[in-house]
Amino acid sequence: MLADSLSLVLSALLGSVSLLGFGLVLALGPFELVPLGLAMPAALAWDAGLCLVFFAQHSGMIRRPFREQVGGVLPPHLLPAIYSIASAVALLLLIALWQRTPVLLSIDGIPRWILRGAFVLAGFAFLWAVHSLGSFDTFGLEPIRAKLRGAEPRTLPLTIRGPYRWVRHPLYSLFLVFLWACPDVTADRILFNGLFTAWIVLGSILEERDLVRDLGDDYRAYQRQVPMLVPWKRPLPSGSGLTP
């Protein structure tokens, strides 16, 4: 009971703080809370290392082999919250220890407002995508709450509505907009954007393998009819089913 309550509180608290901080970094740029006084090459190498640590934690812990190994040691209902806590810690380290580099280019005038507008619109579209899921347990709290109630956690069906009719991973697609709708260009931001873009594409491919294993032919049909990240096809009609 104590482990359940502690995991619940830590996941919600650390997860909320880390996501808020990351959102501010995406919108305003890094804060460099702990300046290390590194020259640009060393600063970029340091920043790349922080990204790789976050990627390894975030993608490694969510993969099926890791879950199966840890599931034999820790209670399964705690795994999503523990994953959330570890992700929050890795993200907070990235935010706090990131090293800034000088501005190379600042986009002004109407183009700047266009980029800012794209960022805001992507934010609203992100909320739409979350709403379309019907349930978005960001911090892995639902399994713990279900355990405390003595109930079984819900298993959500394949969701195909809202932006999921356009792309299979709209949250990732919109995150790419957040990354690149930045009017102030620095070497560290280019590095950040490039590494996160590559990670999102690779992570989407790896995630799809798990989804095919879990959902089978339904997800294979979804893959054939809806693009992964870029909405280059006509969207599925609202309320339509999948064609096997």
N, C-alpha and C positions, 0 to 999 in steps of 0.2 A: 504493500500500500504506500509506504514512504517513497519507494523508488518510482512508483507511478506518479505520485503527486509532484515529486521533485522534477521528473522528466517533463511533466506537463507544464510546469511553471518556467523552467529553463528554456524549453523549446519555444514557448510563446514569447518570452521576454527577449532572448537573444535573437530569435528569428525576426521579430518586429524591428529591433534596433538595427540589425545588419541590413535588412531590406530597405529601411528608411535611409540609412547612410549610403547604400549603394545607389538608390534612386537620386539622391542629391549629387553624388559623384557623376552619374550619367548626365544630369541636367546642367551642373555648374562646373564640372571638372574636379580633379583630385584636390584634397586639402593639404596634403603633406603634413600630417599631424606630428610625425617624428622625423624631422629633417636630419639626414645623415651626412650632408655635405659632400656627396659623391660627384665626381665629374660625369659628363653625359654618358660616355660608354659604360661606365660602372653602374650608373643609375639605371640605364636601360636593361643591363644584365640582371640587376637586382629585381627590377619590376617584372621582367620575364620569369624569373624564378618564383616570385609570389604568385603569378598567374598559374604556373605549372603545378605549384602546391595545391592551389584551389581546384584546378582541373582534376588532378589525381584523386583528391579526396571526394569531390562531387561525383565524378563519373565512376570511380572505383567502388565506392560504397553502395551505389545504386544497382550495380550489375548483379545478375542472378547468382554467379559463383560466390561472391562475397556474402550475399544474404543467406545462402544455404550453409556456408561455413559458420557464420556468426549465429545463425538461428539455432544451432545446437548448443550454444553457450548462453545466450540471452533470451529472455521471453520474447516471442515473435511480436507481441503487441507493443513492445517498447522500441523495436527496430526503427520505425519511421521517425519517432521523436529523437532518437539518438542520432540518426542520420541528419535531421534538421539541426540539432545542436552542433554537431561537428561541422556542418556546412556554414553555420553562422559564425563559428569561431574562425574558420579559414577565411571567410569573407571579411570579417572585422580586422583580421591581421592584414589582409590585402589593402583595405581602406586606410588603416592607421600607418602602415609602413611604406606606402607607395611614395615614390620620389618623382617630383615634377621636373620638367625640363622647360626651357624658354619657349615662348610662342613663336612659331615659324610663320603662321599666316592667320590673320583674323578677318573673317568674312563679315562685311558691314552692309548697311543699307537694306534694300528689299530682299536680297538673297538670305540675309541673316534672319529676317522675319519669316521667310519661307521655311527655313530649317527649324526655327523655334515652333512654328505652327505645325510642322510635321511631327515634332516631338509630342506636342500636346494632343494632337489627333491620335497618335499612336497610343497615348495613355488612355484615352476614352475607348479605343478599339480593344486595348488590353482588358479593360473592365468588362467589355462586351463578351470577350472570349471567356473570361472567368465565369461570368454569369451563364454562358451557354453550357458550361460543363455541368451545371446543376449542383455540384459540390466540389470545393477546391480546398482540400485539407493541406495547406501549404506547410504547416509545421508538424504534421504527423500526430495530431491530437485525437482524431476520431477513434483509432483503435484503443487508446487508453481510456477515453470516456466510455466506450462500449464495454471495456473490461470492468470499469468501476460500476457500471449499471448492471453488470451481469448479462449483457447482450452480446450478440455476434456483430462484428463490424460489417457495414454494408459493402456489397460488391457492386460497383457501378458498371452498367453495360457500356458498350461502344457508343460514344456520343457523336452524332453527326447533325449538328445544327449550328446556326449562327456562322461565324467565320470558319468553322470546321468543314463547311461545305466548299470552301475556297482552297484551304490548305490543311494538311494533316497536323501541322504543328504551328498554329497561329501565334501562340505565346512566344515561340522562338523567332518567328518571322518579325513580330513587332519589337522584340528585343534588338534585332538587327537595326531596325529604324532608330531605336533609342541610341544605339552605338554611333551611328554615322550621321545623325542629325545634330552635329556639333559644329558650331561656327568658328570655334577657336582651335586651330590645329597646332599641336605640339608633337615632338618626336615620341614622347611617352604615350600620348593619346593614339597615335597611329599604331604603335606597338600593341597597346591595349585592344584597340578595335580589331586589328588583324588577328591576334591570338584568340580573342573571344569569338570572332567569326568562324575561324577554323574549328574551334572547339564545338561550337553549336552545330556545324554541319556534321562533324564526326560523331558527336554525341547523339544527334538525331538518327544517324544510320545505326548506331549500336542500340539505341532505344527501340528502333523498329524491329530489330531481331527479337528482342524480348516480347514485344507486342504480338508479333506473329506467333511465337510459341504459346502465349497466353490466350490469344483470341482466334488463332487458326485462320480458316478460310474467309471469315468475315473481314478480318483485317487485310488479307491479301486482295480481296475485292475492293476494299477502300483504297489501297495503294494504287490499284490500276486506274481508278477513276478520279482521284484527287491528288494534286501535286504535294510534295513534301513541305516545301518552304516558300516557293515563289508561285503566286496565283496566276499561272499562264493559261489555265483552262477555264472554260465556262463552269461556274459553280454548280454543284448538285442542286436540283430543284428542292425547295423547302418541303420537308416531310417525305422525301423520296427514299426508297430503300436502295440497297446495294445490288448490283448485278453480279452474280457469281461468275 
